[in-house]
Amino acid sequence: MSRLKSLSGVLAALSLVVFAAGVQAKEMVSVDRAVVNMRSGSSTKHPVLWALSKGYPLEVTRRQGNWLQVRDFENDKGWVYRPMVSKKAHVIVKGRVVNVRSAPSTNSRILGKAEYGEVLRTLESQSQWVKVQRDGGTKGWISRGLVWGW
């Protein structure tokens, strides 16, 4: 009987850990139009703070009807209209100039460079690396610490 109680306790603890991890998971979206306005509030009556380009990644911090409160890689906050974003994974370069490599290793060949603020489509993700593609162009790997998004 004590083994059963111990097993129940372990399962309960694991359930809490899984639940807590799920609660803390970030919800990410990306801009799905040529340009989307980030506004100061959750309607078109609020002023435009920023005009965001296609693919720009955002973290959702709150929902209100069809509006999402979001933040970007520089921690700027605002609201976007939910039908204007998607779940297509993108990253934005946060390093000044970063190497785009042929494989997920600092020893691999450099295919090109990406600059601060450049938005790239995420093709694949590994623990420390992200495989990205420029819009219709170069594919390669960037160290995860040099980009923000998913």
Secondary structure by P-SEA (a helix, b strand, c coil): caaaaaaaaaaaaaaaaaaaaaaabbbbbccccccccccccccccccccccccccbbbbbccccccccccccccccccccccccccccbbbbbccccccccccccccccccccccccbbbbbccccccbbbbbccccccccccccccccc
